[in-house]
């Protein structure tokens, strides 16, 4: 009778040590992020909401913030997922100028009147 419990204990030790011997898969840290600043033609808080939302849908974008007074859009992104050129294009397709690149004509026409460059209020 004394042999059976020690045999059982030895078996449990072998099973548990086998479970701990498995290699754990660790996530490797992804590539570092990059930041790009784009001078936009955005003029109001509606523009801010529109641009930040559009950037949130872009693959690889970690964060996007528009400073309305300076019209600077700061985008933090993963370079393995997107590029500064792709983000510039995304801003244009949203209807805003990006640095020296003019906005997409059709997208610009869809903007509310308060967001257009020709609005006298701004």
Buried (B, 14 or more C-beta within 10 A) or exposed (E): EEEEEEEEEEEEEEEEEEEEEEEEEEEEEEEEBBEBEBBBBBBBEBBBEBBBEBBEEBEBBBEBEBEBEEBBBBBBBBEEBBBBEBBBBBBBBBBBBBBEBEBBEEBBEEBEEEBBEEEEEE
